[in-house]
Amino acid sequence: MVNIILVGFATGLDLEYNQTDPYVTALVQVICNLTLGSFTLECVLKIVSEGYEPQRYFTDPENKWFNVFDFGIVACSFVIMGIRNKGAALGGLRMLRLVRLLTFIKNVPQLRVIVAGLVHVRMIVFIVFELIFK
């Protein structure tokens, strides 16, 4: 929960000051590194906790999509951090920070139900549009 608050705070600061203040930029970078470290640690610990079958982290019926989502965000964050042209990666990094806020969904069961319902409705609407405009 603290991670989500820190990510939201860092994103707000970054968007508001947009690298005009070096102290704010340094603070945002520190917050981003700390939250990336904690998200990475979470993924690693979950994978290690699966013992001799680490692939279960990606195939667990209850948390499969959230685990894949978390792992993807962490992997993309490391890729963006490794890009030499930081200006080009800045937009992607901001977007990943916002996407990390979505990890809050997995911690609140009521939000999970709502998001699952929206995903299913999206599929139904897509099928209806396919039938109407085909």
HUSULWO-V805596 format. One line per field, one symbol per residue. burial: I if it has 9 or more other ideal C-beta (glycine too) atoms within 8 Angstrom, else O. Layout:
BEGIN
burial->???
END
This chain:
BEGIN
burial->OOIIOIIIIIIOIIOOIOOOOOOIIOIIOOIIOIIIOIIIOIIOOIIOOIOOOIOOIIOIOOOIOIIIIIIOIIOIIIOIIOIOOOOOIOOIIIOIIOOIIOIIIOOOOOIIOOIOOOOOOOOOOOOOOOOOOO
END
